[in-house]
């Protein structure tokens, strides 16, 4: 995957964390994900990309970081059940905003699907086997997170 496609995701992620949560996020060296099943992420916000590019985008983070982000957002909830629903809704919206902002910076016609949030320790994402998954780790003072992108131009698939 080319830097001109990955860089908009880096920029969109850092901008979102800074403006929405007042959290400074620094990029760590991106890497190609292998077939590992075990990972440290407890929550993944996932959406599909279609159009001139096809594939998947996921924002992956720990529950601790997600809780801190919800606190920083200032959103109040009335019950533990409402807090859970709000937290997962926030993660879905987070991946939606990152992907939406990034895809507007990439040349071509790109649509994104509604986000899905998956949670649980060592949850599994069935990534396409024919396209490499580029993981972009980030660090913050509140904990790490990762954006994983897996897509190619439609003409190259």
C-alpha positions in Angstrom: 0.0 0.0 0.0 1.3 3.4 -0.9 2.2 6.2 1.5 -0.2 8.6 -0.4 -3.0 6.2 0.8 -1.8 5.6 4.3 -0.8 9.1 5.2 -4.3 10.5 5.1 -5.3 8.0 7.8 -2.4 9.1 10.0 -3.3 12.8 9.6 -7.0 12.2 10.2 -6.4 10.1 13.3 -4.0 12.5 14.9 -6.3 15.5 14.1 -9.4 13.7 15.5 -7.7 12.7 18.8 -6.4 16.2 19.2 -9.6 18.1 18.4 -12.2 15.7 19.9 -10.4 14.5 23.0 -7.5 16.9 23.4 -5.1 13.9 23.3 -1.8 14.2 21.4 -1.2 11.0 19.4 2.2 10.2 17.9 2.8 7.6 15.2 5.0 4.7 15.8 6.6 2.8 12.8 3.8 1.1 10.7 4.2 -2.6 10.1 2.6 -5.4 8.0 0.4 -7.5 10.2 1.0 -11.2 10.2 -1.3 -14.1 10.9 -1.1 -13.6 14.7 -4.3 -14.2 16.6 -3.3 -12.9 20.0 -3.3 -9.1 20.3 -3.7 -6.5 23.1 -6.7 -4.7 21.7 -10.1 -5.2 23.4 -12.2 -3.0 21.1 -12.1 -2.6 17.3 -14.2 -0.2 15.3 -14.4 -1.6 11.7 -15.8 -0.4 8.4 -15.6 -1.3 4.8 -14.2 0.8 1.9 -15.7 0.5 -1.6 -15.4 2.3 -4.9 -12.1 2.9 -6.6 -10.5 1.4 -3.5 -11.8 -1.7 -1.7 -11.0 -3.1 1.7 -11.3 -2.5 5.5 -10.2 0.1 8.1 -10.1 -0.6 11.8 -9.3 1.5 14.8 -8.2 -0.9 17.6 -7.7 0.1 21.3 -7.8 -1.0 24.9 -10.9 -0.6 27.1 -8.9 1.6 29.4 -8.1 4.1 26.7 -11.8 4.0 25.4 -13.0 4.7 28.9 -10.6 7.7 29.3 -11.7 9.0 25.9 -15.3 8.9 26.9 -14.5 10.7 30.1 -12.6 13.4 28.2 -15.6 13.8 25.8 -17.7 15.1 28.7 -20.6 12.8 27.8 -22.6 11.8 30.9 -24.5 8.5 31.1 -27.3 7.5 33.6 -26.4 3.8 34.0 -23.7 1.3 33.3 -25.7 -0.1 30.4 -26.0 3.3 28.9 -22.3 3.9 29.4 -21.5 0.7 27.5 -23.8 1.6 24.6 -22.3 5.2 24.5 -18.8 3.9 24.6 -19.2 1.5 21.6 -21.2 4.2 19.7 -18.2 6.6 20.3 -15.8 4.0 18.9 -18.0 3.5 15.8 -18.2 7.2 15.2 -14.4 7.5 15.7 -13.6 5.0 12.9 -16.3 6.6 10.8 -14.7 10.1 11.1 -11.2 8.9 10.6 -12.1 6.9 7.5 -14.4 9.7 6.2 -11.7 12.4 6.6 -8.9 10.2 5.2 -10.9 9.1 2.1 -11.6 12.7 1.1 -7.9 13.2 0.9 -7.4 10.3 -1.5 -7.9 10.7 -5.2 -10.8 8.7 -6.5 -14.4 7.7 -5.7 -14.5 6.1 -2.3 -17.5 5.1 -0.2 -17.5 3.8 3.4 -19.9 1.4 5.0 -21.5 2.0 8.4 -19.1 1.1 11.2 -19.3 -2.1 13.3 -17.7 -2.4 16.8 -16.3 -5.7 18.0 -15.1 -6.2 21.5 -13.6 -8.8 23.8 -10.1 -9.9 24.5 -8.4 -11.5 21.4 -11.4 -10.9 19.2 -10.7 -11.9 15.6 -11.0 -9.9 12.5 -11.2 -12.0 9.3 -9.0 -9.8 7.1 -8.9 -10.4 3.4 -6.1 -12.9 2.7 -5.1 -11.3 -0.7 -4.3 -7.8 0.6 -1.7 -6.9 3.2 -2.9 -5.3 6.4 -0.9 -2.3 7.4 -1.0 -1.6 11.1 -0.2 2.0 12.2 0.5 2.1 16.0 0.0 5.3 17.9 1.1 6.3 21.4 -0.6 8.8 23.8 -0.2 9.7 27.4 -3.4 7.7 28.0 -2.3 4.5 26.3 -1.6 3.1 22.8 -4.0 2.4 20.0 -3.7 1.2 16.4 -5.3 2.0 13.0 -5.2 -0.9 10.6 -5.8 -0.4 6.9 -6.3 -3.2 4.3 -7.3 -2.1 0.8 -6.1 -1.7 -2.7 -7.2 0.2 -5.8 -10.1 -1.7 -7.4 -8.2 -2.0 -10.7 -5.3 -3.8 -8.9 -7.5 -6.4 -7.2 
